[in-house]
């Protein structure tokens, strides 16, 4: 639960930085990295089941 709170604070800090400094390019970068992390975490849990199909 603490990690979710820390990640939330980190994301809020990124968005505050982007808003204050008009660094709009950082928002897609952060979103892309979050999606990539989500795919990697989800993929590692599914991999053993995919190998059994073949």
Secondary structure, 3 states (H helix, E strand, C coil): CHHHHHHHHHHHHHHHHHHHHCCCHHHHHHHHHHHHHHHHHHHHHHHHHHHHHC
